[in-house]
Amino acid sequence: MLNETLRRLEYHGLVARTVYAESPPRVEYALTGLGRSLLGPIESFGLWAEQHGDAVLAAQAAHEERYG
């Protein structure tokens, strides 16, 4: 699953994959410029989640009570 996710991120230009001809084989992944451009929005989302996490959990609990 991790490999599939990394390949998808590479496909979208968010990470760069470097393969080293070593024994054992080694592969490194690094954020591209495009990937680094997402760090700000991801940090903002994390702050939002921290501030509103309790409200989200309360909404989920209320939904479960109403609809099971």
N, C-alpha and C positions, 0 to 999 in steps of 0.2 A: 504494500500500500504506500509506504514511504517513497519507494522508487517511482511508482506511478505518479505520485504528486510532484516529485522533483522533475520528472520528465515533462509534465504538464506546465510547470512553472518555466522550464527552459523553453518549451514551445512558444510560450507567450512573451518571451524575452525578459523575464523577471530574474532569472538566475543564469549563470554561465557554468558550464560543466567542463572540467579539465580532467583528462584521463592521463595517468602516468604509466609508462611501460616499465613497471617494476614487478618484482616477485616478492610477496603477493601483489596483485593488481591494486592500484589505489586510484580513487576518484575524488575530486574536490568540487564543491559547489560554492559559488559566491554570488552575492547580489550584483546585478548589473546597475547601471545608472537609472534605468527605468524602475527596477526593483527598489532601489534606494529612495526613489521619489514617492514610494508608498509608505515610508516610515512615518512621516508626519500624520497622514490620515489614519494609519493604524494606531498610532499613539493617541490621537484624539478619540478614536472609538474606544480604546481601553479606558481612558478617563471617563467617557460617557458611561461605560458599563460599570465602572467603579461607583459613580455617583448615582446611577439609577438601577443597579442590580437588585436591590431590595424591592423596588416597585415592580420590576419585571417578575420576580419570584411571586410576589403577592398577586399579580394579574394571572399568572399561571395557576396558582392555587385556587383563585376564585373561579377560573374557567373549569378546572377539574371538579369543583363543587357543583357547578351548574350543569355540566355536561358529562361528568364522569369520565 
